[in-house]
């Protein structure tokens, strides 16, 4: 198979959606083609580069814990009210 076809298959190959036949063709081709190995490596590196450029925001542990507790208590109260509402005094 030629390099152009292999490069068309590589995105599916990376995300494990290529057919078994295409996987075999890509892997056989990669054994003999340095250019396609480099292309595969570059394609696999792209998401890492994108994620590395995303801004990160540090969430203070205390604020995160308080928010979790408040949300949990709210959910418990809501479930309790639903039980009371639908129990019909039984």
TAJO-V739849 format. One record per residue. N is the residue number from 1. PHI is phi in degrees with one decimal (* if undefined). NEAR is the number of other C-alpha atoms within 8 Angstrom. Layout:
BEGIN
n->{N;N}
phi->{PHI;PHI}
near->{NEAR;NEAR}
END
This chain:
BEGIN
n->{1;2;3;4;5;6;7;8;9;10;11;12;13;14;15;16;17;18;19;20;21;22;23;24;25;26;27;28;29;30;31;32;33;34;35;36;37;38;39;40;41;42;43;44;45;46;47;48;49;50;51;52;53;54;55;56;57;58;59;60;61;62;63;64;65;66;67;68;69;70;71;72;73;74;75;76;77;78;79;80;81;82;83;84;85;86;87;88;89;90}
phi->{*;-84.5;-60.0;-60.2;-66.3;-61.1;-67.0;-72.8;-83.3;-52.9;-58.2;-67.7;-61.9;-62.9;-94.5;61.3;-115.4;-75.5;-67.3;-59.1;-63.8;-67.5;-58.8;-61.7;-63.3;-62.3;-65.3;-65.4;-66.2;-62.6;-65.3;-119.1;-123.8;-64.1;-60.7;-71.6;-62.5;-65.0;-61.8;-59.9;-60.7;-63.0;-65.8;-73.3;-80.8;-55.0;-60.9;-62.5;-66.1;-63.3;-65.1;-66.7;-87.3;-69.8;-69.5;-110.9;-127.5;-81.8;-101.8;-60.3;-59.6;-64.2;-62.9;-63.3;-67.5;-63.0;-60.4;-61.7;-63.9;-63.1;-63.7;-64.8;-63.3;-61.4;-65.0;-64.8;-63.5;-61.1;-63.8;-60.3;-64.7;-63.0;-62.5;-62.7;-67.1;-97.5;-79.6;55.3;71.8;-76.7}
near->{6;5;7;6;8;13;11;7;11;10;9;9;12;8;7;6;7;11;6;6;7;10;10;8;10;12;8;8;11;10;7;6;8;8;6;12;9;8;9;10;8;8;9;9;8;8;8;8;8;8;7;6;6;6;4;4;4;4;6;6;6;6;8;9;8;8;8;8;8;8;8;8;8;8;8;8;8;8;8;8;8;8;8;9;7;6;7;6;4;3}
END
